[in-house]
Amino acid sequence: MTIKTPMARALGLGSAKSGTEHWWMQRVTAVALVPLSLWFLVALLGLEGFEQAAVTAWIAQPVTAVLLLLLVGALVYHSFLGTQVVIEDYTGGATRVVTLVVIRFVHVAVAVAAVFAILKIAFGTAP
Amino acid sequence: MDNTNRPLSPHIGVYRWLITSTLSILHRATGLALSVSTLLLAAWLLGAATGAGAYQAVIGFIVSPVGLLILVGASYAFFFHLANGIRHLFWDAGMGFEMEQARASGWSVVAVSILATLILWALVIASGS
């Protein structure tokens, strides 16, 4: 038995809290990734070879660096949200908790590594 | 605790094959494959930022038979996930829910993803790298 009103229960519990945010951010990042990923693909096709000098010169251009940072951000966020749902659907108990933590660590590490690499090249301190 | 006779949901084997359910699980599979491929993207960027030796190691792996196989697979996964993802976004907007529409959009995703992959690699081979 509860003396709470239905409204109080709805506000305090249930999927109306962070569940919507997860679903919504998965769509927002998906919409962002449509132009960003297509730009990345077309840009790669247009590169003059894949020698390190050519690649770093391309990444060092401000427009490239900014778009790459946006791509990495949206991509890793979208990947984390999607992987999280898959884990929650197919695992349970301790396996679920451990896998979710590992997956979060990996995604943060990948994002930090990629962002650091882009900034290092863009600010001209790459060898 | 005597509830072992509870009804169970039907095993996956009793369902007949459907394009819609096949694309649904493929969306997950390609999504996970792309998540793994993101490691390669990060390695490529990190290699470029680290130096000639590290960069050559990454490129060496990418142009190896295993690396190329991953790249071709990732490109198909990308086009599939992109096309089917757009199909999902239309559903989120409340469009294309009729069975006939869902089947037609599903087959379009299959056609577009295969065609786009073929065109991409034709362009790559034509460019000679």
gemmi code that builds the backbone of each chain (N, CA, C; Angstrom):
import gemmi

chains = {
    "A": [
        ("MET", (0.831, -1.209, 0.000), (0.000, 0.000, 0.000), (0.862, 1.254, 0.000)),
        ("THR", (0.377, 2.226, -0.715), (1.088, 3.499, -0.736), (0.089, 4.635, -0.570)),
        ("ILE", (0.525, 5.679, 0.099), (-0.368, 6.831, 0.243), (-0.037, 7.885, -0.817)),
        ("LYS", (0.916, 7.544, -1.720), (1.271, 8.502, -2.766), (0.150, 8.598, -3.805)),
        ("THR", (-0.029, 9.776, -4.353), (-0.972, 9.931, -5.465), (-0.353, 9.313, -6.713)),
        ("PRO", (-1.170, 8.948, -7.718), (-0.608, 8.389, -8.968), (0.425, 9.323, -9.589)),
        ("MET", (0.178, 10.640, -9.516), (1.125, 11.589, -10.090), (2.473, 11.529, -9.381)),
        ("ALA", (2.432, 11.442, -8.043), (3.674, 11.387, -7.277), (4.458, 10.128, -7.622)),
        ("ARG", (3.748, 9.021, -7.829), (4.426, 7.777, -8.182), (5.036, 7.885, -9.580)),
        ("ALA", (4.292, 8.506, -10.492), (4.794, 8.640, -11.857), (6.045, 9.519, -11.897)),
        ("LEU", (6.053, 10.557, -11.047), (7.193, 11.464, -11.056), (8.420, 10.846, -10.394)),
        ("GLY", (8.166, 9.927, -9.454), (9.286, 9.387, -8.696), (9.877, 8.130, -9.294)),
        ("LEU", (9.158, 7.451, -10.144), (9.578, 6.132, -10.602), (9.410, 5.976, -12.101)),
        ("GLY", (10.016, 4.916, -12.602), (9.682, 4.459, -13.938), (10.510, 5.051, -15.054)),
        ("SER", (10.145, 4.649, -16.264), (10.968, 4.945, -17.432), (10.866, 6.394, -17.882)),
        ("ALA", (10.012, 7.179, -17.241), (9.861, 8.563, -17.678), (11.069, 9.410, -17.292)),
        ("LYS", (12.109, 8.788, -16.703), (13.295, 9.576, -16.323), (14.389, 9.422, -17.362)),
        ("SER", (15.405, 8.610, -17.099), (16.551, 8.600, -18.004), (16.327, 7.740, -19.245)),
        ("GLY", (15.265, 6.914, -19.267), (15.015, 6.067, -20.426), (14.798, 6.876, -21.683)),
        ("THR", (14.051, 7.955, -21.576), (13.774, 8.798, -22.731), (15.050, 9.424, -23.258)),
        ("GLU", (15.912, 9.859, -22.330), (17.167, 10.503, -22.713), (18.020, 9.539, -23.550)),
        ("HIS", (18.084, 8.276, -23.124), (18.875, 7.273, -23.849), (18.341, 7.109, -25.269)),
        ("TRP", (17.037, 6.885, -25.371), (16.388, 6.684, -26.671), (16.596, 7.910, -27.554)),
        ("TRP", (16.392, 9.099, -26.975), (16.468, 10.340, -27.737), (17.890, 10.609, -28.226)),
        ("MET", (18.881, 10.432, -27.357), (20.265, 10.702, -27.754), (20.745, 9.719, -28.819)),
        ("GLN", (20.200, 8.495, -28.803), (20.560, 7.545, -29.848), (20.076, 8.063, -31.207)),
        ("ARG", (18.890, 8.675, -31.244), (18.362, 9.249, -32.498), (19.117, 10.512, -32.894)),
        ("VAL", (19.403, 11.370, -31.895), (20.108, 12.625, -32.208), (21.481, 12.327, -32.790)),
        ("THR", (22.217, 11.390, -32.161), (23.545, 11.049, -32.678), (23.425, 10.370, -34.040)),
        ("ALA", (22.354, 9.600, -34.254), (22.152, 8.938, -35.551), (21.988, 9.986, -36.646)),
        ("VAL", (21.156, 11.004, -36.378), (20.930, 12.061, -37.373), (22.245, 12.804, -37.651)),
        ("ALA", (23.031, 13.072, -36.595), (24.306, 13.766, -36.778), (25.276, 12.930, -37.605)),
        ("LEU", (25.227, 11.604, -37.416), (26.192, 10.726, -38.079), (25.926, 10.566, -39.572)),
        ("VAL", (24.704, 10.825, -40.025), (24.418, 10.671, -41.460), (25.331, 11.598, -42.284)),
        ("PRO", (25.300, 12.928, -42.066), (26.212, 13.773, -42.857), (27.680, 13.593, -42.473)),
        ("LEU", (27.971, 13.430, -41.164), (29.372, 13.361, -40.730), (30.080, 12.134, -41.309)),
        ("SER", (29.412, 10.975, -41.276), (30.066, 9.757, -41.761), (30.210, 9.789, -43.280)),
        ("LEU", (29.201, 10.361, -43.977), (29.306, 10.446, -45.436), (30.412, 11.416, -45.839)),
        ("TRP", (30.539, 12.533, -45.098), (31.637, 13.467, -45.355), (32.985, 12.752, -45.195)),
        ("PHE", (33.126, 11.971, -44.114), (34.378, 11.270, -43.834), (34.730, 10.316, -44.976)),
        ("LEU", (33.739, 9.581, -45.447), (33.964, 8.615, -46.527), (34.405, 9.322, -47.810)),
        ("VAL", (33.674, 10.382, -48.176), (34.006, 11.122, -49.402), (35.389, 11.757, -49.271)),
        ("ALA", (35.695, 12.303, -48.071), (36.995, 12.936, -47.852), (38.125, 11.919, -47.988)),
        ("LEU", (37.928, 10.708, -47.443), (38.953, 9.668, -47.558), (39.196, 9.309, -49.019)),
        ("LEU", (38.092, 9.222, -49.789), (38.217, 8.888, -51.212), (38.988, 9.974, -51.955)),
        ("GLY", (38.857, 11.217, -51.487), (39.506, 12.331, -52.169), (40.943, 12.566, -51.737)),
        ("LEU", (41.413, 11.825, -50.716), (42.780, 12.020, -50.222), (43.804, 11.631, -51.280)),
        ("GLU", (44.921, 12.394, -51.321), (46.013, 12.056, -52.238), (46.897, 11.012, -51.574)),
        ("GLY", (46.436, 9.776, -51.559), (47.218, 8.706, -50.949), (47.145, 8.715, -49.435)),
        ("PHE", (47.691, 7.675, -48.810), (47.581, 7.532, -47.366), (48.946, 7.568, -46.680)),
        ("GLU", (49.900, 8.309, -47.292), (51.185, 8.537, -46.624), (50.916, 9.380, -45.381)),
        ("GLN", (51.745, 9.180, -44.347), (51.514, 9.882, -43.083), (51.487, 11.399, -43.266)),
        ("ALA", (52.397, 11.917, -44.084), (52.474, 13.369, -44.273), (51.178, 13.915, -44.877)),
        ("ALA", (50.655, 13.200, -45.892), (49.421, 13.648, -46.540), (48.253, 13.599, -45.562)),
        ("VAL", (48.200, 12.531, -44.758), (47.091, 12.348, -43.817), (47.129, 13.403, -42.719)),
        ("THR", (48.328, 13.647, -42.152), (48.408, 14.636, -41.071), (48.155, 16.052, -41.602)),
        ("ALA", (48.606, 16.329, -42.852), (48.334, 17.648, -43.441), (46.836, 17.862, -43.596)),
        ("TRP", (46.133, 16.779, -43.981), (44.670, 16.866, -44.132), (43.996, 17.080, -42.773)),
        ("ILE", (44.413, 16.283, -41.769), (43.788, 16.395, -40.443), (44.059, 17.763, -39.825)),
        ("ALA", (45.227, 18.344, -40.133), (45.616, 19.614, -39.520), (44.787, 20.795, -40.013)),
        ("GLN", (44.081, 20.621, -41.163), (43.224, 21.719, -41.626), (42.091, 21.921, -40.614)),
        ("PRO", (41.822, 23.188, -40.240), (40.814, 23.443, -39.195), (39.458, 22.789, -39.468)),
        ("VAL", (38.967, 22.887, -40.705), (37.647, 22.315, -41.009), (37.669, 20.796, -40.802)),
        ("THR", (38.742, 20.151, -41.288), (38.860, 18.707, -41.111), (38.886, 18.337, -39.635)),
        ("ALA", (39.724, 19.050, -38.865), (39.878, 18.721, -37.450), (38.541, 18.844, -36.707)),
        ("VAL", (37.810, 19.940, -36.987), (36.532, 20.150, -36.294), (35.525, 19.060, -36.669)),
        ("LEU", (35.428, 18.770, -37.980), (34.472, 17.734, -38.416), (34.861, 16.360, -37.874)),
        ("LEU", (36.174, 16.067, -37.816), (36.622, 14.787, -37.263), (36.268, 14.679, -35.781)),
        ("LEU", (36.442, 15.795, -35.044), (36.098, 15.789, -33.614), (34.602, 15.537, -33.429)),
        ("LEU", (33.782, 16.193, -34.263), (32.334, 15.980, -34.190), (31.997, 14.528, -34.528)),
        ("LEU", (32.666, 13.993, -35.571), (32.416, 12.609, -35.978), (32.754, 11.649, -34.840)),
        ("VAL", (33.945, 11.808, -34.249), (34.357, 10.910, -33.168), (33.388, 11.006, -31.990)),
        ("GLY", (32.996, 12.230, -31.637), (32.067, 12.412, -30.520), (30.744, 11.714, -30.750)),
        ("ALA", (30.124, 11.979, -31.908), (28.821, 11.386, -32.207), (28.939, 9.870, -32.369)),
        ("LEU", (30.015, 9.425, -33.026), (30.205, 7.997, -33.291), (30.369, 7.196, -31.999)),
        ("VAL", (31.254, 7.671, -31.115), (31.523, 6.921, -29.886), (30.292, 6.950, -28.964)),
        ("TYR", (29.614, 8.089, -28.911), (28.401, 8.192, -28.082), (27.340, 7.212, -28.613)),
        ("HIS", (27.111, 7.246, -29.923), (26.119, 6.369, -30.563), (26.492, 4.895, -30.346)),
        ("SER", (27.776, 4.593, -30.504), (28.257, 3.218, -30.318), (28.040, 2.758, -28.883)),
        ("PHE", (28.318, 3.640, -27.922), (28.129, 3.249, -26.518), (26.658, 2.967, -26.212)),
        ("LEU", (25.766, 3.860, -26.669), (24.340, 3.674, -26.405), (23.846, 2.364, -27.011)),
        ("GLY", (24.263, 2.075, -28.247), (23.819, 0.864, -28.929), (24.343, -0.393, -28.258)),
        ("THR", (25.647, -0.392, -27.933), (26.254, -1.560, -27.292), (25.600, -1.819, -25.935)),
        ("GLN", (25.305, -0.734, -25.219), (24.667, -0.859, -23.904), (23.332, -1.601, -24.005)),
        ("VAL", (22.523, -1.246, -25.020), (21.213, -1.888, -25.187), (21.382, -3.383, -25.484)),
        ("VAL", (22.361, -3.704, -26.343), (22.593, -5.108, -26.691), (22.974, -5.901, -25.439)),
        ("ILE", (23.875, -5.341, -24.630), (24.315, -6.031, -23.409), (23.133, -6.217, -22.455)),
        ("GLU", (22.332, -5.170, -22.309), (21.194, -5.252, -21.384), (20.158, -6.275, -21.851)),
        ("ASP", (20.072, -6.473, -23.184), (19.101, -7.430, -23.712), (19.549, -8.873, -23.540)),
        ("TYR", (20.856, -9.122, -23.668), (21.302, -10.516, -23.743), (22.052, -11.015, -22.518)),
        ("THR", (22.377, -10.154, -21.553), (23.098, -10.644, -20.383), (22.346, -10.252, -19.108)),
        ("GLY", (22.748, -10.874, -18.003), (22.112, -10.556, -16.733), (23.103, -10.693, -15.593)),
        ("GLY", (22.687, -10.290, -14.398), (23.487, -10.477, -13.198), (24.841, -9.796, -13.247)),
        ("ALA", (25.844, -10.502, -12.699), (27.182, -9.924, -12.600), (27.789, -9.704, -13.982)),
        ("THR", (27.504, -10.634, -14.920), (28.042, -10.491, -16.279), (27.627, -9.146, -16.871)),
        ("ARG", (26.327, -8.810, -16.670), (25.825, -7.557, -17.238), (26.563, -6.362, -16.641)),
        ("VAL", (26.686, -6.354, -15.317), (27.322, -5.205, -14.664), (28.764, -5.047, -15.120)),
        ("VAL", (29.510, -6.178, -15.112), (30.927, -6.109, -15.487), (31.075, -5.676, -16.946)),
        ("THR", (30.261, -6.286, -17.851), (30.373, -5.941, -19.267), (30.042, -4.471, -19.496)),
        ("LEU", (29.018, -3.963, -18.821), (28.639, -2.556, -19.004), (29.766, -1.614, -18.577)),
        ("VAL", (30.439, -1.965, -17.468), (31.542, -1.116, -17.000), (32.706, -1.180, -17.985)),
        ("VAL", (33.042, -2.413, -18.442), (34.158, -2.562, -19.390), (33.870, -1.786, -20.672)),
        ("ILE", (32.631, -1.935, -21.196), (32.252, -1.256, -22.434), (32.328, 0.263, -22.274)),
        ("ARG", (31.952, 0.756, -21.102), (32.041, 2.201, -20.860), (33.496, 2.660, -20.855)),
        ("PHE", (34.368, 1.890, -20.167), (35.799, 2.221, -20.137), (36.362, 2.269, -21.557)),
        ("VAL", (36.046, 1.221, -22.362), (36.603, 1.135, -23.711), (36.159, 2.342, -24.549)),
        ("HIS", (34.868, 2.687, -24.460), (34.371, 3.804, -25.260), (35.013, 5.126, -24.858)),
        ("VAL", (35.154, 5.363, -23.552), (35.785, 6.599, -23.101), (37.239, 6.631, -23.564)),
        ("ALA", (37.929, 5.479, -23.449), (39.337, 5.416, -23.853), (39.494, 5.703, -25.344)),
        ("VAL", (38.623, 5.098, -26.163), (38.689, 5.304, -27.612), (38.431, 6.775, -27.947)),
        ("ALA", (37.439, 7.376, -27.299), (37.111, 8.781, -27.575), (38.279, 9.682, -27.188)),
        ("VAL", (38.843, 9.477, -26.003), (39.952, 10.323, -25.541), (41.161, 10.151, -26.463)),
        ("ALA", (41.470, 8.897, -26.835), (42.622, 8.639, -27.701), (42.443, 9.334, -29.050)),
        ("ALA", (41.252, 9.188, -29.646), (41.008, 9.766, -30.969), (41.035, 11.297, -30.907)),
        ("VAL", (40.388, 11.877, -29.890), (40.355, 13.338, -29.759), (41.763, 13.882, -29.529)),
        ("PHE", (42.528, 13.195, -28.666), (43.893, 13.635, -28.401), (44.728, 13.606, -29.676)),
        ("ALA", (44.577, 12.513, -30.454), (45.356, 12.374, -31.690), (45.017, 13.494, -32.663)),
        ("ILE", (43.724, 13.779, -32.828), (43.305, 14.840, -33.761), (43.878, 16.193, -33.321)),
        ("LEU", (43.757, 16.506, -32.014), (44.230, 17.797, -31.514), (45.744, 17.916, -31.649)),
        ("LYS", (46.449, 16.828, -31.349), (47.917, 16.854, -31.431), (48.352, 17.171, -32.865)),
        ("ILE", (47.699, 16.516, -33.833), (48.036, 16.775, -35.240), (47.616, 18.191, -35.626)),
        ("ALA", (46.401, 18.586, -35.198), (45.860, 19.882, -35.614), (46.692, 21.037, -35.066)),
        ("PHE", (47.227, 20.879, -33.851), (48.019, 21.962, -33.269), (49.482, 21.870, -33.684)),
        ("GLY", (49.755, 20.993, -34.630), (51.062, 20.992, -35.278), (52.204, 20.440, -34.465)),
        ("THR", (51.902, 19.636, -33.451), (52.987, 19.090, -32.651), (53.287, 17.642, -33.023)),
        ("ALA", (52.650, 17.172, -34.094), (52.961, 15.812, -34.552), (54.320, 15.819, -35.248)),
        ("PRO", (55.084, 14.733, -35.134), (56.413, 14.695, -35.742), (56.357, 14.720, -37.263)),
    ],
    "B": [
        ("MET", (7.359, -22.698, -5.179), (8.264, -22.691, -6.315), (7.855, -23.697, -7.384)),
        ("ASP", (6.597, -24.183, -7.305), (6.174, -25.207, -8.250), (5.581, -24.554, -9.492)),
        ("ASN", (6.403, -23.809, -10.189), (5.857, -23.093, -11.342), (6.622, -23.433, -12.623)),
        ("THR", (7.109, -24.677, -12.706), (7.898, -25.059, -13.882), (7.029, -25.287, -15.116)),
        ("ASN", (5.699, -25.300, -14.929), (4.822, -25.513, -16.076), (4.336, -24.202, -16.694)),
        ("ARG", (4.996, -23.135, -16.300), (4.609, -21.851, -16.870), (4.771, -21.886, -18.380)),
        ("PRO", (3.916, -21.167, -19.096), (4.108, -21.112, -20.553), (5.422, -20.413, -20.892)),
        ("LEU", (6.095, -20.912, -21.912), (7.344, -20.305, -22.344), (7.106, -19.593, -23.667)),
        ("SER", (7.925, -18.570, -23.935), (7.809, -17.936, -25.248), (8.345, -18.912, -26.298)),
        ("PRO", (7.778, -18.883, -27.503), (8.174, -19.852, -28.525), (9.656, -19.716, -28.875)),
        ("HIS", (10.286, -20.843, -29.161), (11.696, -20.796, -29.542), (11.824, -20.134, -30.910)),
        ("ILE", (12.982, -19.526, -31.116), (13.215, -18.766, -32.353), (12.986, -19.629, -33.590)),
        ("GLY", (13.194, -20.956, -33.447), (13.086, -21.859, -34.594), (11.683, -22.018, -35.154)),
        ("VAL", (10.633, -21.611, -34.400), (9.278, -21.823, -34.898), (8.803, -20.684, -35.806)),
        ("TYR", (9.570, -19.587, -35.819), (9.128, -18.468, -36.646), (9.549, -18.684, -38.092)),
        ("ARG", (8.683, -18.260, -39.034), (9.075, -18.377, -40.432), (9.961, -17.186, -40.787)),
        ("TRP", (10.754, -17.358, -41.846), (11.694, -16.312, -42.237), (10.952, -15.066, -42.712)),
        ("LEU", (11.404, -13.909, -42.242), (10.816, -12.634, -42.669), (11.946, -11.647, -42.954)),
        ("ILE", (11.779, -10.837, -43.989), (12.788, -9.815, -44.295), (12.904, -8.820, -43.146)),
        ("THR", (11.760, -8.477, -42.524), (11.779, -7.447, -41.480), (12.564, -7.904, -40.248)),
        ("SER", (12.348, -9.151, -39.806), (13.060, -9.616, -38.614), (14.540, -9.833, -38.918)),
        ("THR", (14.840, -10.266, -40.160), (16.238, -10.483, -40.538), (17.007, -9.161, -40.516)),
        ("LEU", (16.395, -8.109, -41.088), (17.071, -6.810, -41.102), (17.202, -6.261, -39.688)),
        ("SER", (16.224, -6.565, -38.825), (16.267, -6.072, -37.452), (17.506, -6.597, -36.723)),
        ("ILE", (17.752, -7.907, -36.834), (18.911, -8.471, -36.121), (20.206, -8.081, -36.827)),
        ("LEU", (20.148, -7.908, -38.174), (21.344, -7.468, -38.894), (21.723, -6.036, -38.510)),
        ("HIS", (20.717, -5.223, -38.149), (21.012, -3.857, -37.728), (21.875, -3.880, -36.464)),
        ("ARG", (21.540, -4.795, -35.548), (22.342, -4.958, -34.332), (23.733, -5.472, -34.665)),
        ("ALA", (23.779, -6.518, -35.521), (25.071, -7.135, -35.845), (26.000, -6.124, -36.519)),
        ("THR", (25.464, -5.363, -37.496), (26.311, -4.390, -38.186), (26.703, -3.257, -37.239)),
        ("GLY", (25.808, -2.894, -36.321), (26.130, -1.856, -35.338), (27.303, -2.282, -34.468)),
        ("LEU", (27.259, -3.536, -33.990), (28.367, -4.035, -33.161), (29.659, -4.108, -33.980)),
        ("ALA", (29.543, -4.560, -35.244), (30.733, -4.643, -36.103), (31.351, -3.254, -36.286)),
        ("LEU", (30.499, -2.232, -36.451), (31.003, -0.872, -36.632), (31.628, -0.341, -35.345)),
        ("SER", (31.070, -0.750, -34.194), (31.668, -0.360, -32.912), (33.092, -0.885, -32.825)),
        ("VAL", (33.283, -2.156, -33.231), (34.631, -2.738, -33.214), (35.522, -2.018, -34.226)),
        ("SER", (34.955, -1.673, -35.403), (35.734, -0.996, -36.436), (36.204, 0.375, -35.973)),
        ("THR", (35.472, 0.977, -35.031), (35.873, 2.286, -34.507), (37.256, 2.209, -33.858)),
        ("LEU", (37.606, 1.014, -33.316), (38.939, 0.819, -32.748), (40.008, 1.057, -33.820)),
        ("LEU", (39.714, 0.603, -35.046), (40.658, 0.755, -36.156), (40.819, 2.236, -36.512)),
        ("LEU", (39.686, 2.975, -36.504), (39.726, 4.413, -36.785), (40.588, 5.130, -35.748)),
        ("ALA", (40.384, 4.775, -34.467), (41.159, 5.399, -33.396), (42.635, 5.051, -33.541)),
        ("ALA", (42.925, 3.788, -33.912), (44.317, 3.351, -34.076), (44.977, 4.122, -35.215)),
        ("TRP", (44.213, 4.339, -36.295), (44.732, 5.073, -37.452), (45.077, 6.512, -37.052)),
        ("LEU", (44.169, 7.187, -36.335), (44.404, 8.565, -35.895), (45.586, 8.639, -34.931)),
        ("LEU", (45.610, 7.691, -33.981), (46.671, 7.680, -32.975), (48.014, 7.386, -33.635)),
        ("GLY", (48.010, 6.485, -34.611), (49.237, 6.165, -35.345), (49.770, 7.395, -36.067)),
        ("ALA", (48.858, 8.140, -36.719), (49.254, 9.336, -37.459), (49.827, 10.388, -36.513)),
        ("ALA", (49.314, 10.433, -35.271), (49.778, 11.433, -34.314), (51.067, 11.000, -33.621)),
        ("THR", (51.338, 9.687, -33.626), (52.479, 9.175, -32.859), (53.788, 9.273, -33.632)),
        ("GLY", (53.799, 8.811, -34.896), (55.040, 8.875, -35.659), (55.065, 7.869, -36.790)),
        ("ALA", (56.137, 7.904, -37.568), (56.212, 7.099, -38.786), (56.110, 5.604, -38.486)),
        ("GLY", (56.809, 5.147, -37.448), (56.799, 3.710, -37.143), (55.417, 3.216, -36.779)),
        ("ALA", (54.758, 3.953, -35.869), (53.415, 3.562, -35.427), (52.430, 3.626, -36.588)),
        ("TYR", (52.569, 4.680, -37.424), (51.634, 4.833, -38.536), (51.807, 3.701, -39.538)),
        ("GLN", (53.062, 3.336, -39.828), (53.303, 2.242, -40.766), (52.757, 0.924, -40.236)),
        ("ALA", (52.820, 0.730, -38.910), (52.296, -0.497, -38.314), (50.788, -0.599, -38.545)),
        ("VAL", (50.074, 0.539, -38.351), (48.620, 0.535, -38.552), (48.290, 0.304, -40.022)),
        ("ILE", (48.967, 1.052, -40.914), (48.712, 0.901, -42.355), (49.060, -0.516, -42.804)),
        ("GLY", (50.155, -1.058, -42.257), (50.551, -2.420, -42.601), (49.464, -3.423, -42.267)),
        ("PHE", (48.819, -3.231, -41.105), (47.722, -4.131, -40.736), (46.522, -3.928, -41.661)),
        ("ILE", (46.214, -2.658, -41.986), (45.027, -2.381, -42.796), (45.159, -2.981, -44.197)),
        ("VAL", (46.368, -2.918, -44.799), (46.518, -3.433, -46.160), (46.841, -4.935, -46.183)),
        ("SER", (46.946, -5.568, -45.011), (47.109, -7.023, -44.980), (45.788, -7.668, -45.387)),
        ("PRO", (45.819, -8.965, -45.806), (44.565, -9.623, -46.205), (43.482, -9.537, -45.123)),
        ("VAL", (43.873, -9.751, -43.857), (42.885, -9.671, -42.763), (42.336, -8.255, -42.643)),
        ("GLY", (43.250, -7.267, -42.746), (42.841, -5.870, -42.633), (41.886, -5.467, -43.732)),
        ("LEU", (42.198, -5.903, -44.968), (41.321, -5.560, -46.099), (39.955, -6.217, -45.958)),
        ("LEU", (39.962, -7.464, -45.458), (38.693, -8.171, -45.237), (37.834, -7.398, -44.225)),
        ("ILE", (38.497, -6.915, -43.141), (37.790, -6.117, -42.127), (37.246, -4.834, -42.763)),
        ("LEU", (38.070, -4.205, -43.622), (37.675, -2.944, -44.244), (36.465, -3.132, -45.174)),
        ("VAL", (36.506, -4.214, -45.989), (35.369, -4.486, -46.881), (34.117, -4.782, -46.056)),
        ("GLY", (34.270, -5.614, -45.020), (33.137, -5.940, -44.150), (32.588, -4.699, -43.457)),
        ("ALA", (33.509, -3.853, -42.966), (33.085, -2.630, -42.268), (32.362, -1.690, -43.228)),
        ("SER", (32.821, -1.639, -44.504), (32.160, -0.752, -45.454), (30.739, -1.234, -45.735)),
        ("TYR", (30.555, -2.567, -45.867), (29.193, -3.064, -46.059), (28.348, -2.796, -44.811)),
        ("ALA", (28.919, -3.071, -43.630), (28.195, -2.830, -42.374), (27.796, -1.361, -42.265)),
        ("PHE", (28.713, -0.464, -42.713), (28.428, 0.965, -42.657), (27.225, 1.321, -43.531)),
        ("PHE", (27.250, 0.870, -44.792), (26.154, 1.227, -45.704), (24.838, 0.598, -45.248)),
        ("PHE", (24.913, -0.637, -44.749), (23.685, -1.276, -44.264), (23.114, -0.510, -43.071)),
        ("HIS", (23.985, -0.220, -42.090), (23.529, 0.442, -40.864), (23.030, 1.854, -41.168)),
        ("LEU", (23.677, 2.511, -42.132), (23.253, 3.854, -42.546), (21.859, 3.803, -43.184)),
        ("ALA", (21.697, 2.904, -44.185), (20.418, 2.834, -44.897), (19.295, 2.361, -43.969)),
        ("ASN", (19.586, 1.299, -43.206), (18.544, 0.786, -42.314), (18.278, 1.749, -41.157)),
        ("GLY", (19.313, 2.501, -40.760), (19.141, 3.498, -39.706), (18.199, 4.606, -40.154)),
        ("ILE", (18.339, 5.022, -41.427), (17.432, 6.038, -41.977), (16.011, 5.474, -42.015)),
        ("ARG", (15.895, 4.164, -42.351), (14.584, 3.499, -42.337), (13.972, 3.560, -40.929)),
        ("HIS", (14.827, 3.340, -39.910), (14.355, 3.420, -38.520), (13.914, 4.839, -38.163)),
        ("LEU", (14.664, 5.841, -38.653), (14.319, 7.228, -38.330), (12.959, 7.596, -38.925)),
        ("PHE", (12.660, 7.069, -40.121), (11.334, 7.312, -40.710), (10.245, 6.677, -39.843)),
        ("TRP", (10.522, 5.468, -39.337), (9.544, 4.828, -38.433), (9.350, 5.681, -37.182)),
        ("ASP", (10.494, 6.226, -36.647), (10.400, 7.059, -35.444), (9.520, 8.277, -35.697)),
        ("ALA", (9.501, 8.739, -36.961), (8.668, 9.883, -37.316), (7.245, 9.438, -37.655)),
        ("GLY", (6.960, 8.138, -37.508), (5.610, 7.628, -37.726), (5.283, 7.293, -39.162)),
        ("MET", (6.332, 7.156, -40.005), (6.071, 6.894, -41.427), (6.525, 5.478, -41.815)),
        ("GLY", (5.826, 4.896, -42.787), (6.253, 3.627, -43.384), (5.944, 2.386, -42.580)),
        ("PHE", (4.899, 2.435, -41.765), (4.589, 1.309, -40.890), (3.764, 0.198, -41.543)),
        ("GLU", (3.117, 0.488, -42.690), (2.323, -0.562, -43.349), (3.251, -1.711, -43.735)),
        ("MET", (2.764, -2.964, -43.592), (3.616, -4.128, -43.848), (4.235, -4.074, -45.243)),
        ("GLU", (3.405, -3.655, -46.229), (3.898, -3.604, -47.597), (5.062, -2.606, -47.711)),
        ("GLN", (4.913, -1.446, -47.041), (5.964, -0.419, -47.042), (7.217, -0.905, -46.320)),
        ("ALA", (7.008, -1.584, -45.181), (8.154, -2.048, -44.390), (8.963, -3.086, -45.162)),
        ("ARG", (8.242, -3.951, -45.905), (8.952, -4.955, -46.717), (9.691, -4.294, -47.871)),
        ("ALA", (9.017, -3.334, -48.523), (9.644, -2.648, -49.664), (10.879, -1.861, -49.212)),
        ("SER", (10.754, -1.115, -48.094), (11.910, -0.342, -47.620), (13.030, -1.287, -47.195)),
        ("GLY", (12.653, -2.449, -46.651), (13.658, -3.437, -46.248), (14.474, -3.938, -47.425)),
        ("TRP", (13.778, -4.298, -48.515), (14.509, -4.770, -49.692), (15.334, -3.648, -50.317)),
        ("SER", (14.844, -2.387, -50.221), (15.643, -1.266, -50.726), (16.945, -1.155, -49.953)),
        ("VAL", (16.867, -1.371, -48.617), (18.084, -1.307, -47.795), (19.087, -2.350, -48.271)),
        ("VAL", (18.609, -3.573, -48.557), (19.493, -4.643, -49.041), (20.147, -4.215, -50.353)),
        ("ALA", (19.323, -3.696, -51.279), (19.837, -3.309, -52.596), (20.828, -2.156, -52.473)),
        ("VAL", (20.453, -1.106, -51.725), (21.305, 0.083, -51.610), (22.640, -0.258, -50.954)),
        ("SER", (22.607, -1.099, -49.887), (23.849, -1.387, -49.166), (24.806, -2.201, -50.033)),
        ("ILE", (24.286, -3.159, -50.789), (25.161, -3.962, -51.669), (25.717, -3.087, -52.788)),
        ("LEU", (24.832, -2.293, -53.409), (25.234, -1.433, -54.525), (26.287, -0.412, -54.078)),
        ("ALA", (26.044, 0.242, -52.928), (26.971, 1.262, -52.441), (28.336, 0.660, -52.138)),
        ("THR", (28.357, -0.560, -51.575), (29.636, -1.210, -51.273), (30.402, -1.499, -52.564)),
        ("LEU", (29.681, -2.010, -53.575), (30.326, -2.312, -54.858), (30.888, -1.040, -55.497)),
        ("ILE", (30.093, 0.051, -55.476), (30.548, 1.312, -56.080), (31.773, 1.844, -55.345)),
        ("LEU", (31.731, 1.787, -53.990), (32.858, 2.283, -53.196), (34.149, 1.568, -53.581)),
        ("TRP", (34.100, 0.232, -53.640), (35.340, -0.509, -53.899), (35.746, -0.410, -55.355)),
        ("ALA", (34.783, -0.189, -56.261), (35.138, 0.079, -57.657), (35.923, 1.385, -57.734)),
        ("LEU", (35.477, 2.395, -56.963), (36.176, 3.687, -56.930), (37.572, 3.538, -56.332)),
        ("VAL", (37.665, 2.740, -55.255), (38.968, 2.547, -54.601), (39.946, 1.865, -55.559)),
        ("ILE", (39.459, 0.804, -56.238), (40.326, 0.071, -57.172), (40.702, 0.970, -58.351)),
        ("ALA", (39.740, 1.769, -58.832), (40.003, 2.665, -59.965), (41.053, 3.714, -59.605)),
        ("SER", (41.058, 4.149, -58.326), (42.018, 5.175, -57.909), (43.412, 4.586, -57.721)),
        ("GLY", (43.492, 3.265, -57.700), (44.794, 2.615, -57.689), (45.509, 2.558, -56.349)),
        ("SER", (44.785, 2.816, -55.257), (45.393, 2.697, -53.930), (44.688, 1.598, -53.157)),
    ],
}
model = gemmi.Model(1)
for chain_id, residues in chains.items():
    chain = gemmi.Chain(chain_id)
    for i, (resn, *xyz) in enumerate(residues, 1):
        res = gemmi.Residue()
        res.name, res.seqid = resn, gemmi.SeqId(i, " ")
        for name, pos in zip(("N", "CA", "C"), xyz):
            atom = gemmi.Atom()
            atom.name, atom.element = name, gemmi.Element(name[0])
            atom.pos, atom.b_iso = gemmi.Position(*pos), 0.0
            res.add_atom(atom)
        chain.add_residue(res)
    model.add_chain(chain)
structure = gemmi.Structure()
structure.add_model(model)
structure.setup_entities()
